[in-house]
Amino acid sequence: MANKTKVWQNPSYLQSSFGIFLFFCSWGIWWSFFQRWLISGVGLTNAEVGTIYSINSLATLIIMFVYGAIQDQLGIKRKLVIFVSLVAALVGPFVQFIYAPMILAGGTTRYIGSFIGSIVLSAGFMAGCSLFEAVTERYSRKFGFEYGQSRAWGSFGYAIVALCAGFLFNINPLINFWVGSAFGVCMLLVYAFWVPSEQKDELKKEADPNAAPTNPSFAEMVAVLKMPTLWVLIVFMLLTNTFYTVFDQQMFPTYYANLFPTEAIGNATYGTLNGFQVFLESAMMGVVPIIMKKIGVRNALLLGATVMFLRIGLCGVFHDPITVSIVKLFHSIEVPLFCLPAFRYFTLHFDTKLSATLYMVGFQIASQVGQVIFSTPLGAFHDKMAQMMPNDDMGSRVTFWVISAIVLCALIYGFFVIKRDDQEVGGDPFYTDKQLRQMEAAKASEAAEAKH
């Protein structure tokens, strides 16, 4: 690993941060209102929206595994990242001229369009997100900067575009996709042409035929799926992080918009709230590593699940814009508490060479499998509850309580099965501040005894 320098003097930090910033701008400008577009722009029911999310998730989990396997073979090479950037740059014309007309056509054409869209949108964004995070995390270990600090720029980018997304959506939802393309073009330029000298030097070292192999073999990557300890975490993620999309993207936007006198006011307010929430999330990306240093990786993951349980449940308890907005802001704490400890959990307990594959399988793919399982039935359940209890959005609120109960079960499960930080350490060890102080005190005591 490169020696630590001041963060603004680290060219790899600057390049990685700007790249992930542009990715989240390209994605967030349309993704934050994707469910609203499907509901109000296309006229789908909650169950139909759930089906589209399930199809998207199925495509994402397949593409994500492929991305993880390929990137672990590529190491720090950017060929795959450049491909994903190209797909992102084409999202505007794709949605306007291919995806939207096919979804609006209905019938068999809609299902074909959903299938094609799932491949394109997943390849460029949903699966692409994990790829960019995995590459940035690998660069952080290789070139001496904190992953959380760089990933925070992604949240910052999402926050900026989320502030504008609601207003653009009220003009024409397709504008959001075209702005996404513009950011995609910028991202493509960054990853294709901005290569710091230290990265060029490392690429030359990896290209040396006499150099020791740093990338895992295909057999090692396949062996990942045979790890019982990985499947324990997969179940935890399947029953928690899954609901980032099922609840936050599939259900909450319409529920929130309905709290306001008109849909336009609801859309604009939701965009502003979402932007503010992600600004806080960006700040928390820098705070969570400090929290991990205080309580450890395992406890940080469990804390994230606790925040999710409370946030989703309380969104059903309250039914006024101000209180629901406050509860929604818990999201800014929750996302970093899942994202950063999950990455550190894999580099702590498993071989770091497999970090991209492990992150894709254990964190992101597990979440996508959960979305395939839960999106359609919970969407249908949501519709049924809305018909049975239309007053005060009680149908939505009951659905939120059901989701919150599932997360609570996962939290209890995680408490018993997630490994402690000092248990089965197969990668880079992790020590809390308290443990480091104890180790330093022990060394000082040993040195003092040695003198005597």
Secondary structure as GFF3:
##gff-version 3
##sequence-region A 1 452
A	DSSP	three_ten_helix	7	9	.	.	.	ID=ss1
A	DSSP	alpha_helix	11	31	.	.	.	ID=ss2
A	DSSP	alpha_helix	34	36	.	.	.	ID=ss3
A	DSSP	pi_helix	37	41	.	.	.	ID=ss4
A	DSSP	alpha_helix	46	74	.	.	.	ID=ss5
A	DSSP	alpha_helix	79	89	.	.	.	ID=ss6
A	DSSP	alpha_helix	91	94	.	.	.	ID=ss7
A	DSSP	pi_helix	95	99	.	.	.	ID=ss8
A	DSSP	alpha_helix	100	105	.	.	.	ID=ss9
A	DSSP	alpha_helix	107	121	.	.	.	ID=ss10
A	DSSP	pi_helix	122	126	.	.	.	ID=ss11
A	DSSP	alpha_helix	127	143	.	.	.	ID=ss12
A	DSSP	alpha_helix	147	171	.	.	.	ID=ss13
A	DSSP	alpha_helix	173	193	.	.	.	ID=ss14
A	DSSP	alpha_helix	197	207	.	.	.	ID=ss15
A	DSSP	alpha_helix	218	223	.	.	.	ID=ss16
A	DSSP	three_ten_helix	224	226	.	.	.	ID=ss17
A	DSSP	alpha_helix	228	238	.	.	.	ID=ss18
A	DSSP	alpha_helix	243	246	.	.	.	ID=ss19
A	DSSP	alpha_helix	252	257	.	.	.	ID=ss20
A	DSSP	alpha_helix	263	295	.	.	.	ID=ss21
A	DSSP	alpha_helix	297	317	.	.	.	ID=ss22
A	DSSP	alpha_helix	321	328	.	.	.	ID=ss23
A	DSSP	alpha_helix	331	349	.	.	.	ID=ss24
A	DSSP	three_ten_helix	352	354	.	.	.	ID=ss25
A	DSSP	alpha_helix	355	359	.	.	.	ID=ss26
A	DSSP	pi_helix	360	365	.	.	.	ID=ss27
A	DSSP	alpha_helix	366	388	.	.	.	ID=ss28
A	DSSP	three_ten_helix	391	393	.	.	.	ID=ss29
A	DSSP	alpha_helix	394	417	.	.	.	ID=ss30
A	DSSP	alpha_helix	433	451	.	.	.	ID=ss31
###
